[in-house]
Amino acid sequence: MRAAALRTPALVALAPELDHNLRAMARALPGARLRPHVKAHKCTALARAQAALGHSAFTCATLREMEGMAAAGLGDDLLLANEVLDARRLGALDARVGVAVDSVETVAAAAAGGVREVLVDVNVGLPRCGCAPQDAARIAEAARRAGLLVRGVMGYEGHAMLVPERARRAELVAESMQRLREAHAVVGGEVVSAGGTGSFDLNAEATEIQAGSYALMDTAYAALGLPFRPALQVQARVISVAPGYAVADCGLKALGMDHGPPAIDGARVLFCSDEHVSFAPELRVRVGDLVRVWPAHVDPTVAYHETLHVVDGEDVLESWPIDLRGW
Amino acid sequence: MRAAALRTPALVALAPELDHNLRAMARALPGARLRPHVKAHKCTALARAQAALGHSAFTCATLREMEGMAAAGLGDDLLLANEVLDARRLGALDARVGVAVDSVETVAAAAAGGVREVLVDVNVGLPRCGCAPQDAARIAEAARRAGLLVRGVMGYEGHAMLVPERARRAELVAESMQRLREAHAVVGGEVVSAGGTGSFDLNAEATEIQAGSYALMDTAYAALGLPFRPALQVQARVISVAPGYAVADCGLKALGMDHGPPAIDGARVLFCSDEHVSFAPELRVRVGDLVRVWPAHVDPTVAYHETLHVVDGEDVLESWPIDLRGW
C-alpha cells in the first residue's frame, strides 16, 4: 500500500528512524538494562520489535497494558510501574507480574489480588506517586509480611526528564538517584528501576531504565539533543486553502496537546481545532495535498489512534494495531 | 451498578445535569432550530436522547461520525460540517447526507463521491475552512453545475464562541452573520447553518444552530454563564497520598488538555501526567477514595474513552458506548 492512500488523519511511524532508535537504545542499554515502557506506544507489535532486540522485560502504566502484553505472549517479566487498588486483574494474568507499591493500602491490594512480586516505589523528587525514602523500609516490611517478594525499588525522576541543559539534567538525576540509593539500601532486592528517555545515559544508578519515548520521539524530546530521531507523524490532507494559510484534517483529537501545538516542516502552525490544523505554509499548498504533522507529545497522541502505519518513503510496510489503549 | 464499582478512570455524565441541558436547549431551540453537533459526545445513545427531544437533523465533523449515525438509524438529515476529499464514504451511506464545500476541489469530490446535497461553507472570521463571502456564488454555481443540490450556506463563528463578555460575543456573532447573510443572498437555498453553544441565544441569523457542547459542558464553557450545567466528569481513584498532595489515576490520556488542566472541587490541581493527576486537597483524602475530575474541554476528553456512564447520585443508570471515535 502507498502512504498516500491512507485515510487521514493517519498515524505514521517512519521505519528508518524507528529502526535507528530501537537499535541505538539496544546498543546503549542492551537486554535487561532496558525495560521498555509500553505506555509511549501502546502497541504490542512495536513491543515485539523491542523484544526481538533483546529486551524481554517491559514496563506498563495501566492494567490494560499489562493484560494486552500478557495476551500477546510478551509476559516474561511485566512491571506495572504504578499504584493500583484493584490488583485482581493483575493476579489473573498468565505472566510474570510485578507492581509498584508505596503504601500499606497498595501492598494489601497487591496481596489480595494474587500478585506475587512488588517494587517499593520511592518519591525521588517528582510530586507524584512513591513513598518518602525514609518510609521505604516500612513498606518493604509490610510487603514481606503479606507474603510478597520485594524485588527492589523504583523511582521516576520525571522532573528531570525534559530539562534542556544536560549538566543540570544530570545533576537532578544524581540527586534523585541518591534518594533511591538510600531507599534501596534499606529495602534490598536486586532491582533498581528508574529513568526514562531523557536520562537514559545519565542514570548510572538504576539496574534497568524504563524508557519508552525513545522509540518514536516527539518535538519536546527532540529539543534535548538525544541520539534518537523523531519518528512519529500524523499524515493529514489539506482540505481548504485561503490567502496566507491552509487547513489540514488533523486536529486536537488526533494529537496530544499538553506540550502545546504540533509542528509542520516549512510552515507555521496557527492553531488546532477538534479536527483541523490551520497553518501558514512557506510554499503554496493545494487542496488535496498531504502534509505531515509532528506531534508535540507522543504518548497522548498515540492513545487517540487505532493503527500505527509503519512507512518507508512512500510505502506502508506494516499497519500495527494500537491495541493497549484504554484502561 | 454502583458508581463506586466502575473501573477508573471512568467517564461519567451526571444524569440530572445532562437531562437539564438537553431540555433547556430543546426549549430554546426546538426541533430543527437545533442541529446537534455529535462531535462533542461521539455517542449515538446520547444523540438518540437528543432526537427523542425533537432534533432529528445532526451535525458531524468526521466521516466515522457520519457512518456511525447512519448505522444507528439516525440518518434523517446528516450534515458533515467539514470539507472532505474522499466523499465516497458519504455517497455510500443509507441516509440523507450533506457536506460542506468551500472550493471547486471539494465540490468535485462531493459529486464524484455520490453525495447529492451540499452547503457552501463561508469563512465568517475564524481562520479555518470556508470560502471568502465574495467567492460563495462561484462555489454554489460550481456545485449546481456538478448536479448537486445547494441547500444553503454555513459559517462557524468559532472565534466568538468562548469570548467571556456577552456583549462582545454578541458583536462578533453579528459581524460574522453579516458576512454569512451576504453569502446567503447570492447562494440561495433555505438553510443558514451556524453557531454553537456559546452563541446559541445570540445568533438570530441562522436557521439552525450547530451546538454540541451544551449537552455535557466543560470548565471552559461554564465560565460563560450559560444556562447549561457542567455534566461531564472523570471518576478517578486516589492511588497515593503524600504530605500536602495526593495522586489519582486520571491523567492526560483521559482528558483533553488543550484548554489546560482539569479541575477538582475542593482541591488545587498541580499537574497531570499520562495516567496521574497530582492535586492538593483542602481536606484529607485517603488511598482508595474516589475523586471526580472536571475536564477543561469536553470534546477531546470524550474521544479518549470507550464508554460514557450515566450516573444519578451513586447509581449507574446506563453505560453508553462512545461509538463514533476515530476517523
Interface residues (C-beta under 8 A of the other chain):
Chain A: R7 T8 P9 K39 A61 T62 N82 E83 V84 L85 D86 D102 S103 E105 T106 N123 P127 R128 C129 G130 A132 G158 R237 I239 S240 V241 A242 Y245 V247 D249 L252 K253 A254 G256 M257 D258 L270 F271 C272 S273 D274 E275 H276 S278 R286 V287 G288 D299 P300 A303 Y304 H305 E306 G326 W327
Chain B: R7 T8 P9 K39 A61 T62 N82 E83 V84 L85 D86 D102 S103 E105 T106 N123 P127 R128 C129 G130 A132 G158 R237 I239 S240 V241 A242 Y245 V247 D249 L252 K253 A254 G256 M257 D258 L270 F271 C272 S273 D274 E275 H276 S278 R286 V287 G288 D299 P300 A303 Y304 H305 E306 G326 W327
